[in-house]
Amino acid sequence: MTAVALLSFDGHRGDDNNIYVFATNDYGESWKAIRNGIPDSAGSVHVVREHPRNNNLLFAGTEFGLWASWDRGANWTALKNNFPTVPVDDIEIQAREKRPVLATHGRSIWVFDDLDTGSEKMDSSVATSPLTFFPPRLP
């Protein structure tokens, strides 16, 4: 049994547009804010999900886009890749292919088709390396 949990909540209905993303490693006895890099301008956080093959890779859906963290929430980066600035209401990691599927408000469903090839192998050494090669995804 794991002691880890992630939590996000959205207070916009109460006129609270702050960023709320938290993690616990002790069954909820204590919680740590993990929002570094998600600016206030991103709007409320609707959802946070962990990648099933890389537990350091997290995705957060906000009122104005999608964010990723390769260091378990210590730092976040906006994911663009032609993704529009829309609310991301839910994120599901596809069971077979392990690809993020996003439910957005106003732009339908998005599948990040090849995000998993390099993203699940990202870590701090890759981020600081001048060049990194990832193996191609095989059919």
Beta strands, then each sheet from edge to edge (+ up, - down):
strand 1: 5-8
strand 2: 21-24
strand 3: 32-33
strand 4: 45-50
strand 5: 58-62
strand 6: 65-69
strand 7: 77-79
strand 8: 88-93
strand 9: 100-104
strand 10: 109-111
sheet 1: 1+ 2- 3+
sheet 2: 4+ 5- 6+ 7-
sheet 3: 8+ 9- 10+
end
